[in-house]
Amino acid sequence: MQWLDESSKALIENMPLVESLKQIAGQQRTSWHTPGHAGGKGFPDWLRDLFVSADLTELPVTDDLNRPAGVALEAMKMAANAFGSGLTRFITGGSTTGLHILLAMAVGYGGKLLLPRCVHQSVVHIAALMAIDLRWIAAGAYSRFGLLPQVTPQSVAAALEANPDSQVVLVTSPDYYGTCADIPTIAEVVHQYGGLLLVDEAHGAHFAFSSDLPPSAMCAGADACVQSGHKTLPVLTPGAYLHISAAALQSGRLSADRLEQMLPIFQTSSPSFPVAASLDYARAWLEHTGEFAITRQLDNLMDFRSRLSEKFICSPLSMKPDPGSSLFRDPLRVVVCLDGNISRPTASDLLMNLSAEGIDLEFADRRRMVLIPSLLQTEQAWQQLAVALNRLLPEKGGFGLVGDDDLMDGTWRSLMATVPEPILHSGEVLFGRHQQIRVDPAGAVGRISARLVAPYPPGVPLVWPGERLDKNRVDFLVRLMENNASISGLDQQGFWVLA
């Protein structure tokens, strides 16, 4: 901040959030996390300047993002063509808003939805708002580079068979670790049953632009999907795309009129034009150089893997890493695991050490570090990361896991695969007039949870509002807190339960 005059410095010192962001921006940190524009480096200078000067509202020359008819509609049509959809809308409130719109239009108030437990917390909230009747899909397929279970075509078929009155299926693919379901086969299964397939593809906005990546939901036959452009593309936070397939529109499985009805209900009446413009920019950039940029990052990843110590286990370049598995994975969701031989440090410890050196990863659990490289990441940044990781290794021996890490992984997966006893619908708990109290862990067992409880990231709930807290979940969540995990809906003061 040396260039600031004294009055500007005094003003900034009176704005704690501005001062904090100013300090971070001036540190020249290396980003391996969202957003994908790499601290603005992914935008040309003229576009960065435009984001401020063109922060406008609905004008005759700007169009209306919620009811596009002019230039905004033209930009959205170009995006639909690029991403392979029949209709695309720009969402300036992230995939959370996109999922709310999509489920409201496809399921409706009081409708039925088939889904696995491994969904983002935003799905819990729209299910509560819309009084959606939830039916569960078993998820038990795993990648060794991920923690969360995925659904399979077989488990989706079994759920549709067991719930003939439920026609809408929601799948998350890819998940936070880059693990992808077999969407092409799942789409075939869902359509054979006359159903509708929706995909939370928040982390897969780049898939449509390279054959070296898993097929995008739109290319794989899904009826609709939501993508967080800002996670992997040069898009301002929280820009997202909502796509509906041409086949879904032509068949009447989904209606453009219904989308236009729902969109202004959930999206702000003052959507951000700079965010929308960055979605337009990312589409044009991907069409021009996306395939080349993805190939370059895969080449950088290959070099990074060759430089990394053998005491690390790095996710493979292949999108089919496990022979015989129905799962895919995004090779550009880089997962670095610890060798399983001895104890400290954990992956989360390494994340904190790297952060102190100005290298920011997306997140880490105890045994895996998860990196989201920007499609504009430099070769130098990849090499710097390998050097930094290798430098953190102890001089003698490996480091591996802390005693019960395998057990913790197994417990987490087991809890994700089972459903606690549902007592009340989440909407009744979140919006009803029930009295809530906070209790210690011992007093929480057997009580009804008043909050969504989700380790964040990845933001996948272990407990939904209205479910009974069992001892296994309470004990496990306490262990996560003891290991400094951030948990939405829970803190050191205890669990919120119904009185």
Phi, psi and omega in degrees: 000024184294334183283351183280145173280173187297321181292323178292320177299317180295321179296315181296322180295343177264008179232087189301320180291316178300316181298318180297313180295323179297318180294317180297315182297333182273359185270353180054050180285158177258123187259129171237037181215176177292155357279163187283359179275005173056055177066029179089352181293340180280356179252138172294157184304317184297329181283322177300317178296323181294328182302327179275311185291336182253026174282083189247174173252189182293119178229162177304330182271347181259338185080182181238118185293332179276336177225066188292137179221345184238243185294326178295318178296320178299318179296320180290325176295321178294324177293318178302317180294320182290321184268355176082029179252169176271335181205133180230141173234145176273129180246122183261008177246021176082177178295336175303309177296319179300317178295322178298316178297314185296315181288326177296320183281326186271327183257312180081168183295126179075007180283176183253142182223130173264130183199156172279168176292334182280078175230160180291154183299338178297332178292323177302318185290319179289328175298323178291315181297321187261006180052042183285136178274112187265134174237136193265142172256129178294137178232112183220011178267134184231148165258144181291350178259011179225163179258330190269142177284151177244157175278161176236164175304324181293318181289327176293316179299319180297320180293319178294322179294321182282343182230071184296344179270003181248120187248346185255127181243133175243128179232141174262119181200119001282164173270187186297335181267003179089005179282132184242141172284165177279075186299320179304315180287321178298321178299317178299316180298311182299317182288331175297329178270005180075022184262186185235128181253120175249140182233126168278095183253039185307322186264011186237030183295341182269353188299325189289356190246016176200136176283352177276358180247163177302155179295141177290159182301320180293320179287338185269358176102007176293154180279329179199156176206164174236136180233132173275097180303324186290344183289320185233352186245167173286078183225139176293143174293136358249063183292138181217159175248138170246120183245138171239134184287153177297322181296321180294322178290316182294324181280345184085005178297327174227152186240130175297324179296320179294321177299313181296333177287319185280329188303310181287349176288322186256330178272140180306150177285355175236063180295151186282119176290322174300319178297314179298320179296325179291329174295320177296316179299315183298320178300311181297319180296317179297318180297325184279318190220009185299312181298318178296317181297319179294316178300319180297318180291325176294322175295318177298321180295321178299317179294319178301315180299323181290334181271343186281140179302146178292351176284350171260152173243116185254141179302149187281169177281338183286145175274358174235077190282337186245107181304134179084352181275151175275357185273151169249173168210152179277112180296341179271005165261094190278123179244121179250116182260157178271141173302140189267051186254312183228219190250236193303156356272164174274170178300322180293329174297316181296322178303315180294322179294319178294320179300321179296338178266005179086018178245117187251116176270165180294303175190174177212141164266200185288335186236356183228133169259133183246125182242137172245094179289136171296149175293353178251012182299140184274155175300322180298320180294321176298315181294321178299321181294316179300316179298316183294317179296313180298326180293335181279353178291142173298152181294327181240135176078181176264205170225315170060216196251160180261101174046280191255025181297320176299318179296320180295318176301312181297320179294315180301312181297320179297317180293325178291334184271352181243155183249122175298163181295119178277128180252314180229152174293144183303326179294322179295325181285313185288327186245358177279183182254033179289140176285137180243144176225158177255131182231160177284168184305318181298325181277353182275333184299128180089350180273167180267125182292133177265353184229157166286132180241113186217120170301133186225127349289163017266005176077022178263119187292137169268338177221133175260151176303136179094356178264150179281132179281113178268165186297321181299317180290318180299312181299318182292318179296324176296319178296321177298316179297323178296337177260022173066027175287144174273125186232115177293130179089004183210141174215183185297343181277351173125188184263139172272123181228164175286138182291000000 
